[in-house]
Amino acid sequence: MGTREMRIEVIDDATAAQFRRLSPAQRIEAANVLMIQMGEMLERELARRYPEWGTEKLRSEWRRRMCGRAE
């Protein structure tokens, strides 16, 4: 089995400064929006990669990946 390249994304200084200026409530809201967007992208990608999976299998895999637990 081949090795996977590890890649860590780092935000630029200007973006980091913008996040530092947010209130705690605004940071939670921003994290919430990002989680929703990530879940939607994952859902679309799973459906694209595995068109043969039914709705329940897609939902199960989505939950496993988003929650980090096996079902």
KAJOSUL-V896959 format. One record per pair of residues at least 24 apart in sequence whose ideal C-beta (glycine too) atoms are under 10 Angstrom apart, sorted by the first residue. I is the first residue (numbers start at 1). J is the second residue. Records with the same first field share a line. If there is no record, write none. Layout:
I: J + J
//
This chain:
35: 66
38: 65 + 66
39: 63 + 65 + 66
42: 66
//
